[in-house]
Amino acid sequence: MCCYLRELDKLDIDLIIAEPVPHTGIGRAVNDRLQRASEK
């Protein structure tokens, strides 16, 4: 997931829409990364 976010960031677009995943297992890390990316 994080690699895809980096690729999208390189496209210089203004908006990326992503839905949170279930907050269990690796979902915690994915949701954390999405949250931190949304604060930039």
Secondary structure, DSSP 8 states (H G I E B T S, - for coil): -HHHHHHHHHTT-S--------SSTHHHHHHHHHHHHHT-
